[in-house]
Amino acid sequence: MNIGGNDLAAGMEFIKELESQANFPFISSNITALDSEALLFPKHAIVETHDRTLGFVGVSSGDRRLKEFTFQDPIAAAQKSIDEIKDRVDLIFLLANVDDKTELKLTKEVDGFDFLLRSKTASLQRNPKEKDGKVIIRIGKQGKYAGVLRIRSVDDISPMKNVSSQYTRIKFAENRLSAMKKGLDEGKTLEEHYADDEKRLKLIERLRNEHTTNVELIKKLHNSYYLEAIPLNEKIEDTPEVAAIVKDYMPVDKKKAEKHK
């Protein structure tokens, strides 16, 4: 987890307590305590999978309301951390809790990372963008979506291809075919069930062909990735203690306040 400004809203003691309870690492390459040069969290994390070694580096642009913390230059901090691990990993993910201007600078001025995963943005990109050989992913804010990045890495030579649109079409075809199967007699095929419906038969054929074409296309690629944006359930209630912290920390929208008086 890359620590961002909002994660620090309840202060030093609170975030450190959460870190001690978590079963995953908190990281940040540029957050220190006020008037200190010592980083509060590890600069990076290295994760071993069954066939690849992954490196994660985190930076944040901070917030003036955070009185207990100092935020070092995220550009210099990111480059320093990446340089420290680039020879030890196969892929590097730069986790950035930053604004648009800083995102642009990270993309242009920092070398050595493969994916930039950005928070602190309202933008949701279901189809990631590529710039200067780097993949930029935004998943929106307020916890409305969970972004799942799936990577197929076969070799160190072939370029990494974005197949997000292909997977979207595969999922669409599967969902449509699955919906048409509801209510069918056991053992009966779609073609048998809709034997007298020429339009529906043509739709079934088109969906099956599209599914096969996209699956075969992905199989031919050595290295590929796609992003799946999963909407989270609005019925899940906030933790009251955390909701109160968020309410106290977030700036007041004066226009909305006046409207609800």
C-alpha positions as CSV (number, residue, x, y, z in Angstrom):
1,M,0.0,0.0,0.0
2,N,1.4,3.4,-1.1
3,I,0.5,5.9,1.7
4,G,-1.3,9.0,0.3
5,G,-2.3,12.3,1.9
6,N,-5.8,11.2,3.0
7,D,-4.3,8.1,4.8
8,L,-2.5,10.5,7.1
9,A,-5.6,12.6,8.1
10,A,-5.8,11.1,11.6
11,G,-2.2,11.8,12.4
12,M,1.0,9.9,13.0
13,E,-0.1,7.6,15.8
14,F,-3.2,6.4,13.9
15,I,-1.4,5.5,10.7
16,K,1.4,3.7,12.6
17,E,-1.2,1.7,14.5
18,L,-2.8,0.6,11.2
19,E,0.6,-0.3,9.8
20,S,1.3,-2.5,12.8
21,Q,-2.0,-4.3,12.3
22,A,-1.7,-4.8,8.5
23,N,-0.5,-8.1,7.0
24,F,0.9,-6.2,3.9
25,P,3.6,-3.6,3.7
26,F,3.0,0.2,3.8
27,I,5.5,2.0,1.5
28,S,6.5,5.6,0.6
29,S,9.6,7.0,-0.9
30,N,9.0,10.6,0.1
31,I,7.0,11.0,3.4
32,T,8.9,12.0,6.5
33,A,8.0,13.4,9.9
34,L,8.0,17.1,10.2
35,D,11.5,18.5,10.4
36,S,13.1,15.1,9.8
37,E,14.8,13.5,6.8
38,A,14.1,9.9,7.9
39,L,11.4,8.2,5.9
40,L,8.4,7.0,7.9
41,F,7.8,3.9,5.7
42,P,10.0,1.6,3.6
43,K,10.8,3.1,0.2
44,H,9.7,0.1,-1.8
45,A,8.5,-3.5,-1.7
46,I,9.6,-6.5,-3.6
47,V,7.2,-9.4,-4.2
48,E,8.2,-12.8,-5.6
49,T,5.7,-14.7,-7.7
50,H,6.1,-18.2,-9.1
51,D,8.0,-16.9,-12.2
52,R,8.6,-13.1,-11.8
53,T,10.0,-10.7,-9.3
54,L,7.9,-7.5,-8.9
55,G,9.0,-4.2,-7.5
56,F,6.7,-1.5,-6.0
57,V,7.7,2.1,-5.4
58,G,5.3,4.7,-3.8
59,V,5.2,8.5,-3.8
60,S,2.7,11.1,-2.7
61,S,2.3,14.9,-3.3
62,G,0.9,15.5,0.1
63,D,-1.5,18.1,1.5
64,R,-1.0,21.4,3.4
65,R,-3.5,20.3,6.1
66,L,-1.1,17.5,7.2
67,K,0.9,19.4,9.9
68,E,2.9,16.4,11.2
69,F,4.4,15.4,7.9
70,T,6.8,16.5,5.2
71,F,6.7,15.4,1.6
72,Q,10.0,15.3,-0.3
73,D,10.2,15.9,-4.0
74,P,8.2,12.9,-5.5
75,I,10.1,13.0,-8.8
76,A,13.6,12.7,-7.2
77,A,12.4,10.2,-4.6
78,A,10.7,7.9,-7.2
79,Q,13.8,7.8,-9.4
80,K,16.1,7.1,-6.4
81,S,14.0,4.2,-5.2
82,I,13.6,2.8,-8.7
83,D,17.3,2.9,-9.3
84,E,17.8,0.9,-6.1
85,I,15.7,-2.1,-7.2
86,K,15.7,-2.0,-11.0
87,D,18.4,-4.7,-11.3
88,R,16.6,-7.0,-8.8
89,V,13.1,-7.1,-10.4
90,D,11.4,-8.0,-13.7
91,L,8.7,-5.3,-13.5
92,I,8.4,-2.1,-11.6
93,F,5.1,-0.5,-10.5
94,L,5.1,3.2,-9.5
95,L,2.2,3.9,-7.1
96,A,1.5,7.6,-7.1
97,N,-0.9,9.6,-5.0
98,V,-0.4,12.8,-6.9
99,D,-2.2,15.5,-9.0
100,D,-2.3,15.8,-12.8
101,K,0.8,18.0,-13.0
102,T,2.9,15.6,-10.9
103,E,1.7,12.6,-12.8
104,L,2.9,14.2,-16.1
105,K,6.3,15.0,-14.6
106,L,6.7,11.4,-13.2
107,T,5.9,10.0,-16.7
108,K,8.3,12.4,-18.5
109,E,11.2,12.6,-16.0
110,V,11.3,9.3,-14.2
111,D,12.9,6.3,-15.9
112,G,12.8,2.6,-15.2
113,F,9.2,1.8,-14.3
114,D,6.7,-0.2,-16.3
115,F,3.3,0.8,-14.8
116,L,2.2,4.0,-13.1
117,L,-0.8,3.3,-10.9
118,R,-2.3,6.6,-9.8
119,S,-4.8,7.5,-7.1
120,K,-5.9,11.0,-6.1
121,T,-7.9,11.3,-9.3
122,A,-11.6,11.2,-10.3
123,S,-10.7,9.7,-13.6
124,L,-11.5,6.1,-14.3
125,Q,-9.8,4.6,-17.3
126,R,-11.1,1.1,-18.2
127,N,-8.6,1.0,-21.0
128,P,-5.1,2.1,-19.7
129,K,-3.1,4.6,-21.7
130,E,0.5,4.2,-22.8
131,K,3.0,7.0,-23.0
132,D,6.8,6.8,-23.6
133,G,6.7,3.1,-23.2
134,K,5.0,3.4,-19.8
135,V,1.5,2.3,-18.9
136,I,-0.6,4.8,-16.9
137,I,-3.6,3.5,-14.9
138,R,-6.2,5.5,-13.1
139,I,-9.0,3.9,-11.1
140,G,-10.9,6.8,-9.8
141,K,-11.4,7.8,-6.1
142,Q,-13.6,7.3,-3.1
143,G,-13.3,3.5,-3.3
144,K,-15.9,3.2,-5.9
145,Y,-13.9,0.7,-8.0
146,A,-11.3,-1.9,-7.3
147,G,-8.8,-2.1,-10.1
148,V,-7.4,-5.5,-11.0
149,L,-4.4,-5.5,-13.3
150,R,-3.7,-8.9,-14.9
151,I,-0.3,-9.4,-16.6
152,R,0.8,-12.3,-18.8
153,S,4.6,-12.1,-19.0
154,V,6.3,-14.8,-21.1
155,D,9.7,-13.3,-22.0
156,D,11.9,-10.3,-21.5
157,I,12.0,-9.3,-25.2
158,S,8.4,-9.0,-26.6
159,P,6.6,-5.7,-26.0
160,M,3.8,-5.6,-23.5
161,K,0.5,-5.3,-25.3
162,N,-2.7,-3.8,-23.9
163,V,-5.6,-6.3,-24.4
164,S,-8.2,-4.6,-22.1
165,S,-10.6,-4.0,-25.0
166,Q,-10.3,-7.7,-26.1
167,Y,-11.1,-8.9,-22.6
168,T,-14.0,-6.5,-22.3
169,R,-15.5,-8.1,-25.5
170,I,-14.8,-11.6,-24.2
171,K,-16.6,-10.9,-21.0
172,F,-19.5,-9.2,-22.9
173,A,-19.9,-12.3,-25.1
174,E,-19.8,-14.7,-22.2
175,N,-22.4,-12.6,-20.3
176,R,-24.8,-12.5,-23.2
177,L,-24.5,-16.2,-23.9
178,S,-24.9,-17.0,-20.2
179,A,-28.1,-14.9,-20.0
180,M,-29.6,-16.7,-23.0
181,K,-29.0,-20.0,-21.4
182,K,-31.2,-19.2,-18.4
183,G,-34.3,-21.4,-18.4
184,L,-33.0,-23.9,-21.0
185,D,-33.9,-27.5,-20.6
186,E,-31.0,-29.6,-19.2
187,G,-28.7,-30.8,-21.9
188,K,-30.3,-28.6,-24.6
189,T,-28.0,-26.3,-26.6
190,L,-28.7,-22.6,-27.5
191,E,-28.9,-23.6,-31.1
192,E,-31.5,-26.3,-30.4
193,H,-33.5,-24.0,-28.2
194,Y,-33.6,-21.1,-30.7
195,A,-33.8,-23.3,-33.8
196,D,-36.8,-21.4,-35.1
197,D,-35.4,-17.9,-34.4
198,E,-33.0,-17.0,-37.2
199,K,-32.0,-13.6,-35.7
200,R,-31.1,-15.1,-32.4
201,L,-29.1,-17.9,-34.1
202,K,-27.1,-15.3,-36.0
203,L,-26.5,-13.4,-32.7
204,I,-25.3,-16.6,-31.0
205,E,-22.9,-17.4,-33.9
206,R,-21.5,-13.8,-33.8
207,L,-20.9,-13.9,-30.1
208,R,-19.2,-17.3,-30.2
209,N,-17.0,-16.2,-33.2
210,E,-16.1,-12.9,-31.4
211,H,-15.2,-14.8,-28.2
212,T,-13.0,-17.3,-30.1
213,T,-11.3,-14.6,-32.2
214,N,-10.3,-12.5,-29.1
215,V,-9.2,-15.5,-27.1
216,E,-6.9,-16.7,-29.9
217,L,-5.5,-13.2,-30.4
218,I,-4.5,-13.0,-26.7
219,K,-2.9,-16.4,-26.8
220,K,-0.7,-15.4,-29.7
221,L,0.8,-12.5,-27.7
222,H,3.7,-13.3,-25.5
223,N,3.4,-10.4,-23.1
224,S,0.1,-8.7,-22.4
225,Y,-1.9,-7.0,-19.7
226,Y,-5.5,-5.9,-19.1
227,L,-7.3,-3.8,-16.5
228,E,-10.6,-5.0,-14.9
229,A,-12.5,-2.2,-13.0
230,I,-14.8,-3.9,-10.5
231,P,-17.6,-1.7,-9.1
232,L,-17.9,-2.0,-5.3
233,N,-21.2,-2.6,-3.5
234,E,-22.8,0.7,-2.3
235,K,-24.6,-1.2,0.4
236,I,-21.4,-1.8,2.4
237,E,-21.5,0.6,5.3
238,D,-18.6,2.8,6.3
239,T,-16.9,2.2,9.6
240,P,-18.3,4.9,11.8
241,E,-14.9,5.9,13.4
242,V,-13.3,6.2,10.0
243,A,-16.3,8.0,8.5
244,A,-16.0,10.6,11.3
245,I,-12.3,11.2,10.6
246,V,-13.0,11.6,6.9
247,K,-15.8,14.1,7.6
248,D,-13.6,16.2,9.9
249,Y,-10.6,16.2,7.5
250,M,-12.3,17.0,4.2
251,P,-12.8,20.7,3.3
252,V,-16.3,22.1,3.5
253,D,-18.1,22.7,0.3
254,K,-19.7,26.1,1.1
255,K,-22.1,25.9,-1.8
256,K,-23.5,22.5,-0.7
257,A,-23.6,23.7,2.9
258,E,-25.7,26.7,2.0
259,K,-28.0,24.6,-0.2
260,H,-28.8,22.2,2.7
261,K,-29.5,24.9,5.3
